[in-house]
């Protein structure tokens, strides 16, 4: 544009193309909003009915029987479709209702479609039915902050990620006062039913709400939500009722897309190790799915580490006729050695780069860290009880806390009966980096648990990895492999005979195409000495430029880039799988409400199979609950599901671990999962972990 020509900004801003490209809504969002998820076959009928079944067995907790007497004997309910029912059922199904729904906990892709499915089913049964959304999570119930949902509002968020429509929060309705305020809100709104969309704690809340509100005739239905994938429901005989909570597939795909880009970057720039920490404090489901999606060079699975047995230590103990309890379970130092081994092996074939995936809670599966946590939890609780003071207030600085531990270690030397914290504990704890010591001594979370999410897991491991790599470098075992052809060309260009210098420089010159500099050559000084010893130069000579160039390329530098994947994935627009899953969960919720259910969790059985085989069901929440220690007290909770190391999905991953490490000449085996897209048919139908497990189940 000529410099002297004035810009008419008003006309430009009103230009149709300018408006189009700067609008809040793009073409993809239009496509998403228009998408109508398919419905499970039972929902094609005019009515749905519930069929209770005794096929699934649960081992009921005595405390759950005591605290939840009116819903503890609920059965699994199968949802069946019917085009005709008797008049009484028809009237009950189609009566005017008021239904409230609340999001609880962190966002999870697909939540809006739970609302959309519930809303559509409710309005189809009776256009006069009203659906209310409680604002900003359970606080909205407690404080009666609510909005009536409409066609227009629902339409803005169909198939979109986030919980933006009504927001979310982490408040728990866990006191009699909060419960009374919640009951008051439900009565004022004259609710017939309340739907709680959340994780294990939120569904636990749903069970207690169902029990408390039963006398008021208010039904409560839970919906399983968490990107971590740790809500997986099985009965006492191992039958899978809910294979995965919603949002997991989307988050895993989002993480995998970003990590795949780092795989590409790593193999292009060939100088960085990308360390990728993914969400999953309790379970490693996301890390496993990301590994299957991307084929990253190394992926740690916490549950695998927990089962580790150090056979060398066991053999040594047997020879000494002793028992080595530390042989069971991975230690932090040994874990760092395993990572180092992979790094060194890749470097030896010229690949001083790669991608490592680490689950957020991997340290929770390291035996010695668990021992420290158990001991420190006991020490802190004992101090609080004995002195009637708060440990963290009494010892505000890390130095103060460490001094207190040292005094306990001194006590163990003076009193043989005191075994809680001994000199060995103190010595081991002193070896841990200060920031991790501080982390292990930090205040516990709202459940009384150690807050692993606040610990820089990758920093803890990388510190140990870097230290050990430096040792291996000094020993001469951490080297970057040099291609023989490249060596020959480089020396030839420098006017040198590679056949003379090769045997002097490399330990495997005669039998490999990937050359490794001899262990003793670790510096310019030792290189000079080696060349003199072989008669290739005399004292005072300069090392040939070509030889020095090869040596420098053989000396590794461990450069890292650290990444965390969590909030970005949970805010992603859902995959087609999660869109379909959550919409049908919403339809399931209404079927349970319309048929009088309460204290049930809406779920879809057979998620690991083709959509045509999906089966909407209701699962009794109270039957899933058991006692667990929270804040030093026993409380009823729903157990989280961890990775089954005997599952087909994990075994397939394990079988490919060596291949994906790619510690051999040639290309890596990185997989490009591609972006999450809403158009086209190339996206997989369901998480790879579910697909693999389905194949395994079919074969057995």
N, C-alpha and C positions, 0 to 999 in steps of 0.2 A: 504494500500500500504506500503510495507516495507520502512523503513526510508532511507536505503542506495540506493534505486532505484531512479535514476534520472528521472525527468519528461521531456519528449520531447514535449515542449509546441507547437512547430510548427505542429507536427503531430496531437496533440489534437485539435488545432484550425481548422485544415483541415478535421477533422472527420465529416462525414455527419450528425451525430446526434447532434454534438455540433453546427454545422452551422444551423441546423434546429431549435434548441431550443433558439438560440441567435439571430435569424433573426428578422428584424424589423416587419415582417409580420407573424402573426400566423394563425392557421387553421380557426379561426372564421373570420378573415379579408378576407381570400380567399373566404369563403362562402358568406360573405356580398357582395364582389365585383362581384361575379357571379350571385347574385340574380337579377332577372328581374321582377320589379313590374308589377302587372296586370294593364291594361289600361281600363279606362272607355269605355263603349261600343261604344260611338260616335267616338272614336279614332281608331276603327278597320276598319273604312271606308277609302277610298283613299283620300277623301277630307273632310274638315269641312266647314260649312258656319255659319254665324251669323243670328239669328232671333231676332229682337228687339221686346220687349214686353212692353205694358203699364199696365201690371198686378200689378206692384209694384210702389207705390207712395212715393214721397219724398217731404218734406217741404223745399223748397229752401231758403237759407239765402240770403238776399238782397245784402250783401257785397260780397258773393260768385258770385252772378250774375254779379256784377260790375267788380270784378277782374278776373273772369274766364268766360268771355262771350261766348267763342267759344266751351267750353266743358260742360257748366252748364246744357244744355238740353240733354245730353247723356241719353240714356235709358239703362235699364238692357238688356244684350245681352245673349240669350241662344245659346249654341253651338250645332249644329246638324251635324250628319255625313251623307255624300253622296258619292256614288261610281262613280257618273257621274255628271258633271256640264258643262255648255256651255264653249266654247273655251276661251272667254275673262276671265271668272272666273278662269279657269284652268291655264291660263298664269299668271294671277296675283298671284295665290296661289303658283305656282312653280317657280316664278322668282328668280334670284340670289339676295341675300340680304346680308347686313352687319348689324349685331345685336350686341349691347353692353349690358352687364349686370353688375350690381354693387350691392354689399352687403353694407348695411348701418345700423349702430347701433351694438348692442351686438350680438354675435353668437346665433344661434338657430338650434337645431338638424334637419337635413333634407335639409338644404340650398344647399348642393352639388347636391341633386337630382332635385332641381328646375333647376339648370344648365343642368344636364344630360337630363331631359325631354325636355327642350327647344332645346338643341343641337341635340338630336336624331330626334325630329320632323322636325327641320330645315334641317338637312342633308337628311332626307327621302324625303322631298319635293324637295330639290335641293342640290345635293352633293357639288355644287360650293359655296353655302352660307357659309359665315364666321361668327363665333361667337367670340366676344372679351370679355375678362374679365377685368374690371377696377380694378387696384390694390389699396389695402388699403382704400377702401370705396370711398366716393364722391371726396376726394382729387385726386383720380386717374382720375376722369373726368376733374376736374379743371386744373390739371397739365399734362393731356394727358399721364398718366402712364398706360399702357395697355399691355395685352398679348393675342395672338390669341390662342383660345382653340382648342385642338386636341383630337383625339380618345385616344391617350396614356395618356394625362393628365386627361381627363374625367374618364378614366378607373381606375386611381389610387384612385379616391375619391367616386365612386358610393356607395351609401348606408352608407357612413361614416359621422360621426358627425363633427362639427366645420365648420368654413369658411376658412379653411387652404388653399384651392386651390388658391384663389385670395385675401385672407385676408379681413378685414373690418375696418371701421373707423366711427367716429361720426360727422365729418364735415357736416354742412348744407349748401346747396346752397341757401342762404337766402339774398344775396345782389345783386345789379345790376352788380357789378364787377364779382362776382362768376358766375352769370348767363351768362354773356358775354363770360367768359373764357370757360364755359361748352359748349356753342353754338359753339365756335371756335373749340374745340376738336371734337365735333360731325361732324362738317363740314370737318375738316382735314381727319377724318377717313371715311368720306362719309357714315355715318351711316344712315340706313333706320329706325332703331328703337332702343330705349333705355329701358332697363328693370331695375326697381328699386325694390330691395328686402329689405323690412324694416318694421318698426313699424308705428305708427300713424303719427309721424313727417315726416318720410321718404316718406310715401304715400302722405302726404301733399306736400312735395317737388316734388313728381312725378306729381301732378296736375299742379303746377305752371310751371314745365318744359314742360308739355304737351301743356299748353297755349302758352308759349314763343317759343317753337320749331315748332309749327304748321305751321307757314309761311315757314319754311325750309323743310317741308314735312317729318319731323322726328317724328315718333310715340313714345309715352311714355306709358308704362304699369307698374302698381304697383303690388307687391305681398305682402300679409299680413304676417308678421313675428313678433312673440314675444312669449317668453316662459310664460310670465305673463297671457296670455289668455285674455287680455283686448281689443283685436280687435275682436269684434263680431258685424256683420252687420245685422241690421233689417231695414225694410222700415217704413214709417210713420204709417202703420197699424199693426206693430209688426211681420210681416212675416220675418222669419229667412233666410237670404241669405248666410251668412257665420257664422257658429256656433262656430268656433274656429280657431285661427291663428296656423300656423304650429310650431312645437317644444314644444308645451305645454304638450302633452301626454308624450313625452320622459322625459322632465324635471321633471314632476310630478312623473313618475315611478321611475326615478333615486333617487329623494328625498325620495319617499316612501320606496324604498329598503333599504336605509341607516337608515331611521327612524324606520322601522320594526326591523332592527337589534338592535336598541337601546331599542325597546319594549322587545325584547328577553333578552337583557342584564339586563334591569331594573327588569324584573320578575325573573331573575336568581340570581343576586347579592343582590336584595331587599334592597338597601340602598340609591339609587340615584333617584332624579327627573331630567330627561333629558329635557331641555328646548330647543326646536327646532324652530329657526326662519327661515322661508322660504321666498324666493323672492316674491315680489308683493307689490310695493309701493302704487299703486292706488287702486288695486282690490285684493280680497282674493281668486281668483279662484284656485290658486295652493294649498293654505291651505285647501280648501274644498275638492279638489281631493285627497290630501294626507290623509285627515281624512277618506274618503271613502275607500282608499286603505289600510290603516293600522289599523283603529279603535283605534287610540291613545286615551288616557284617557280623555284629554281635548284639544279642538281645538277652538281657538278664530276666529270668522269671523267678520271682521270689519264692514261690511254692516249690520250685525245683531245688533251690538252695537249702530250704528247710529239711529236705530229705537227704541231703548230702552226707555221705560217710567217708571219712578219710581212711582209706584202707591201709596206707603206709603206717599211720599212727596206730591202727589196730594191731597190725603185725608186730610192731615194735613193743606194744604193750603186752602182747601174748608171749613174746620172748622173755620179757622182764617179769612175767607172771603178775601183771598189774592190770588195772582197769583205767583206761584213758577216756574220761567222759567228754573231753574236748574233741574226740574223734567224731562225735556225732553232731552234725550241724555245721554249716559253713562259718568260718571265722572271717572277720573283716580283712585281715592280712592275706588269708588264702584267696579270698575273692579278688583282691587286687592283683594277686599273682596270676590268676586265671585270665584276667583282662590283659595283663602284660604279655602273657604267652601269645595271645592272639595278635597283639600289636607287633611283637617281635617276629612272629612267623610271617605276617604280611610284609613287614619291612624286608625280610630276607629274600623275598621275591620281587623287591622293587616297589612295593605298595606301602609307602609310609603315610597312609591316609586311610580314612574309613568312617563308618557311622556306627555308633553304639546307642542302643535304646535301653533306657533304665526306667523301671516303674517307680513312681514317686515313693512308695512304701517299701522298697527293697530292703532297707536296713532292718525293718521289722522282722525279717526272716533270717537275719544273721544271729547265730546262737549267742555269741558273747555280748552283743548289743542287748539282746533280750534279757540276759542275766544281769547286766548293768541296770537296765530299766526296772526289773523286778526288785533288785536290791535298793536302788535309789528311791523307788516308790515307797518301800517299807521304811527306809531311813527317814524320809520326809514325813510320812504319816506318823511314825513313832515319835519324832520330834514335836510335831504339832500337838499330839495327844499328851505327851509327857510334860511339856513345858507350857501348854495352853497358849502357844504363840504360833504365828505363821512363819514357817521356815524361810520363805523367800523374803519376808520383811526383816527377819532377824539377821539374815546373811544377804544383804542386797548386792554385794559385789561377787564376782566369780572367785576372787582370791579368798574371800571370807568362807565361801562354800567349800573350797578345796582345803582350807585349813581345818575346817570341821571334819572333813573326811580323813585327813591325816591324823587327827586326834583319835578317830575311831580305829584306824589301823594300828596306832600305838596301843590302844586298849586291847586289841586282839592279841598283841604280843605279851601283854601283862596278864590277860585273863583268857585261858584256853577255852573257856565255855562260850566266849563271845566270838561268833563266826560270821556275823553279818557283813562285815567289811574288814578284810585282812590286808596284810602287806602286799600280797600278790595282786589283789584287786586294785590297790592304790597305785602300784607300779604300772599296771596295764592302763589304768585310767589316765595316768600322767603321760603316757605315750600318745594319747589321742590329741589331735589339734585343739587349741583353746576354744575356738568357735564351736566345736562339736561338744566339748565338755560343757560349755554354756548351754548348748541345746539340750543335752541330756538332763541338765539340772533346771531347765525352765519349768514354769508352772504348767500343770496338766490342763487338758481341754475341758469343756463343759461336761464330758462324760467321765472325767477322771483319768483319761487315757493320755499317753505321751503323744504330743502333737507332731508326728513325723512330717506333716506337710510343711511345717515351718523350718525344717532342717534342710540345709543345702546338701542333699544326698550326694549329688554329683561332685561337689567340692570335697566332701569327706573321702570319697573313693579316689578322685583324681590326685589328691595330695599323696596318698599312699602309692598310687600307680606311678606318679612322677618320680618319687623317691626311689622306687625299685628299678625303674627304667634307667635312672642315673647309675645305679649299682651295676646293672647289666651292661651299660655303656662302658663303664670303667673296666669291667671284666672282659669286654670285647665280644660279648655275645649278642649285643643289640646293634645290628648293622643293616644298612640298606643294600640290597642286592644290586649288582651291576650286570647288565646284559653283556654277554661276551662279545657280540658283534660291535656293540657301542664302544667297549673297551679297545678292541682291536682298531677300530676306525680312529678313535681319539689319539691313541699312541702313534698310529701311522701318520696322522696329520701333523704330529709333533716330531716326526722323523725318528721315532723309536721303534724297536722291534718288540711287538707284544709278546712273542714267544720267549723272550729273555726276561721281561719284567713280570709276566703273568704268574709264573710259579713262585716268584719272590713276594708278590702282593697277596695272592689269593690262596685259601686253604683247599679249594676244590677246582683249581684251574683245569685240571686234566679230565674231569668227569662231570662237568655241568655247564649248561649254557647260562645259568644265573650265578654269577660269581660273588663270593663272600670274602671280604678282606680278612686276613688272618687275625685271630683274637688278640694277639700281642701288639698289633698296630692300632693304637688308639689316639695318637697325637702326631704332630709334625715331627717331634723329637724321636718317637719310636719308629716312625716311617723312615726317617733318615738313618737310624741305626740298622733297620732291616735291610735297606738298600746297600749299606756299607757291608753288612755281613755276607750279602750275596755277591759282593764284588761289582756292583753296578754303579757305585760312586765312592769317592774317597772323602775323608774328613775335610771340611771346608768347602766342598762342592755344593752348589745349589740344587735342590730337588727339581728335576725337570718339570716344567709347567704342566704338561699333559698328565704326568703321574700325580702331581699335587691336586689337579682338578678331579681326577678319579677318586682320590682319597677323600676329598671334601664331600663329594657326592655320596660316598659310602657312610658318612657320619650322620646319624639321624638327629632330627630336631622334632621333639614331640610338641606340636602346636595344636591347640584345641579351640573350638568354638562351642559355647554352651547354650542350649536352648531349652525352654520349658513350654510344654503344650498342655493347656488345660482350658482356660477361659475362652480361648478362640474357638475351640472345638464345640464347647457346650452352647455357644451362641450361633452356631452354623445353621443355615437353612437345612431342613431334614432331607435325607435321601428318600428315594421313592419307597424303599422298604419301611422307613420310619413313618412316612406320610400314611401309607396304607395301614400299618400296624396301629398307629395311634387313633386314626379315624374309626377303625373297627373296635378299639378299646372304648371309645366314646359310645358307640352303638351298644356295646356290651353293658356298659354302665347303665344305660337307660333300660335295657331288658331286665337287669337285676332289680332296678327300682320299680319298674312297672309290675313286676311279679312279687313284690313285697319282701325282697331280700334285704338283710342288713348284716353288718359285720363281715362282709365278703370283700375279697380283692378281685377286681375285674382282670381277666387274663385271657390270652389266646394260646391254646395248646397247639402243638405241632408247628411252631414257628420255624423249625429247622427243615420243614418240608415245603413243597410247592404251595402257593396260595390256596389252591383248590382244596387242600387238606387242613387248612386252619380251622380250629374249633374254639369258638368263644365259650368261656366257662367262668364260674365264680368259685373262688378258693376261700375256705374259712381262714380268716386272719388269726383268730385266737389259737387255732390248732398249730400254728407255725411258731408260736412264741415260747420262749424258755428263759430261765433266769440267767443273768449275766452280771458281772460286777461293774457297776457304774458309780463313780465318785465314792469308792470304798463301800458301796452298798449294793445289794442284789436287787436287780430290777428286771421286769419282763421286757424282752426285746425280740425282734425277728433276727435270726442268725444270718450273717452275711455269707455269701457263697464265694469260695476261692477257686482258683484254677485247679482242676483235677488233673494231676500229672499222669494219670492212667487213661485219660481221654484220648480219642483218636486224634483230635486237633493238636494236642500237645505232643503226642508221639510222632506225628507227621513233622511238626516243627523241629523236634529233637533229631529226627532222621536227616533233616536238611541243614542242620547247624554247621556241620563241617563244610558242606558245599557252599553255603552262603558266606562263610568266613573267607572263602576264596584265597587261601594262603598258597597259591600256586601261580605260575606265570599265566598270563592271559587275562581276559576280561572278568569283571565281577558279574554276579548274577542278579543285579538289582532289578526289581519289578516296578513298573510304572502303573500305579493304580488309577491314574487319571483324576481329573477334578470331579467333584460332585456336580452332576448336571441333571437337569430335569427333563431334558429332551433326549431323544434317541433311545436305543434299546441295548446299549453295550454295558451298562452298569450291572454288577452282579445283583441277584435277587435278594440276597441275605448275607449276613456276616460269614466270612470264610470259616470261622470256628464252628458255626452252626452247620454249615454245609458239610464240612469234614465229619463232624460227629454224626450227621444224618447218614452219610455213606457207611460209617462204621456200624451204626445201629442196624442198617439194612442188611449188611453182610453177616451180622451175627444173628 
